[in-house]
Amino acid sequence: MGDLERRRLREAGELRVLAHPLRIRIVQVLHELGSATATEVAEKVDESPANCSWHLRQLAKHGFVEETGERKGRQRPWRPVNAFLEWGRPDEAGDVAAAGDELNSALLEHEVGGLRSWLAWRRTDPPEWQDAADFTQCVTWMTADELAEANAEIQRVLMRYQGRTADPGGRPEGVRRVRMFAWAVPAAPTTRAERTTRAERTTRAERTTRAERTTRAESP
């Protein structure tokens, strides 16, 4: 989104590297600080520098973080590789689909944990920050096109301030780190009849997909 490069994650290995609670926190710390050594990251995430250094190297192998090329004494600072990450296409299957689901679950747990933390300490915040913060819940009816447009609009709002993540020096006075997370998805089937119908529809779709793949493979 915006000026960020788009990167689609297509391999199970790179998806699973991110699907780790500590690595999610490490990447967020680097975005918060702009760059940091393993020791500085360790202070933020309450882990040992050696453990953080190992996880940083794993993230670097898949291009999610990189060394800045500078030195802080004997320490090497790291920075995030800024990109808009995408994954989870409908045609994914097997190990890639499973790894994408693992990453979704890890991110959801991370963000729900952040919301619970805010709910626990929000009464200690200044009134203006309590008033500014909010979360919204809604169940409505949409077509697939309307759902796609709603998600695109939410994404545009979420990304409006994303430039401040990549450029800590561009953050105005009085800012605080704000967590923004949103989803708009079709409601899961709730009755046995709905679940049976959905399962039958999925089976037919899988058969059609397999037939199309076989036809393409046999085509000259």
N, C-alpha and C positions, 0 to 999 in steps of 0.2 A: 504494500500500500504506500501511497505517497511516493517519496524518493527512494524508499527501501527496495533493494533487489529482492525478487521473489525466488525462493528456493523450495522446490518440491522434493520431499523426502520419499524415496522410492525403495530403499533397502531396509530389510529387517534390522540389520546391525546398527545403522545410524538412528533408527527409531528407538531401539532398546537402549542405546547410550543415553538418550535424553530421558527415558522412562525410569528415572532413579531420583528419589526425593532429594538427596543431597546435591546431585548435579543440577536439578532444577533451581535449588537455592543458590548454588554457586554462580550459575549464569545470571540470575537476577541481581546478585551482589555486584557482579562485574558491570551490568547495565547501570546500576545505581551509582557506582563510583567512577565509571569510565574506564579505569584500569586499576589493577591491584596485584600485589604479590600473593603467593600462597599463604604467607603468614597473615597478611591483611585480610584475606578472605576467611581464613580460619577464625580470626577474632569475631567476624560477623556471623558465622554459622556455628560457632561453638564446637569446632572439630580441631584435630591436630593439623599443623602445617604439612606434615608428611602425607596424611590422608588426603588433604585438599590438593596437594601437588600431584598425587597419583590420579585423582579424578580430573584435574585440569588436563593432564596429558591424554586421558581417554577422550575427553571432549575435543581436544585439539586434533586427534587422529581423524575425526570425522568432520573437521572444519567448523566447529561451533565456537571455538575460542582460538586465540593465537597470541604468541608473544609479541610484545610491543617493540622488541629490539633494543630496549633501554635496560639500564641496570639500577637497582637500589641497593648499593653495597654489593653483597654476593647474591642478592635476590633478583629474580627476573619477573618483571610485571607482565600480567596477562590482560587481554582485553577481549570483549565479545566480538564476534563477527556479525555485524548487523545485517540481518536479512529477515524478510517476512516468510516464515516457514509455513508450508502447506503439506498436508498428508490426508489420507483417508478417502481415496477415490472409490466410487461404487464398484469398479471392476477389479479392485484388489482382492487377492485370495491367499489362502495358505499362511505361510510364516509372516509375510508382509502385513496382511490384514490383522493377524494376531498381535504383531508388534505395535501396530498403530492403535489397536484397542488398549494395549498396555499403557502406551503413552497418554492416551485420553484419560484413562483411569487415574494415572499418577498426577496429571495436571489438575483433574477435578478434585482429588483429595487435597492437593496443595492449596488450591484456591478456597475450597470450603473450609479448610483449617484456618486460612487467613480471615475469612468472614466470621468464624466463631471467635477468633481472638479479638476482632474489633467489637463484636457484641459484648464480650466480657469486660473490656476496659473503656468502652466509649463514653461512659458517664464521667470519666476523669478528664475528658478532652474539653477544650474551650467551647462555649456554646455555639460559636460561629461554625466550628468544624462539625459539631453534632448536627446542626441544621443543614449543612451542606451535604453531608453523607446520607445515603439512602440506598435501598434496594427495592426492586419492583417485581411483583409476581402477576402473571396474567395467563389465562387459558382462553383461547378464542378459536375461530374457524378460518382457515386460509386455503387457497389453492397452492400447488407446488410453486408456481411462479410468484405468488404473493409472499410465500415464505422465503424464497430466495432473495427477493427484493428487500424484505424486512431485515434479513441477516446482513445484506450488503450495506443497508443504511446504518445498522448498529455498528458494523465494522468501521464505517467512515467516522462515526462519532468517537469510537475507541481509539482510532489512529490519529485523531486530530492533533494530539499533543505528543506523538511518538518521537518527533525530532528531538525533544528534550531528553529522551533516553540515550540517544547516540551522542548528544552534546551537552554534558553537564554544565559547561560554561554558559550555555544559553538559557538556563533556568532562571526565571525572574525571582526577585526577592519575595520571601513568604511562602514559597512552594513547599510541599511535603510529598513524600512518596505516597502515591494513591494506587490502590489495587482496583483494576477494572476487569471484570470477567462477565461474559454474557453467553446465553445460548437460547436458541429458538429452534425447537425440534418437534417433529410429529409426536403426538402422545402415543405411548405404547398400548397395545391391545389390553383390555382389562377383563373381558369376559372369555369364557372357554370357547364360545362360538367365534369370537373375533380372533383369538389365537389360532384356532384351527384353520380359519379362512386365510390368515396371514401365512401360516406354515405351508398350506397348499399352494398359495401364490408364489412363495419363495421357491418351492420345489420346481414349479413350472418354469420360473425364470432361470433357475440354474440349469435345467435341461435345455432350454433354448440357447443359453450362453455356450454350453458344451457343444451343442450341435453347430452353432456358428463357428466356434473355434475349429471343429473338425472339418467343416466345409472350407475354411480358409487354408487349413493345413494341406488339404487334398487338392486345392486349386493349383494349376500350373503356374 
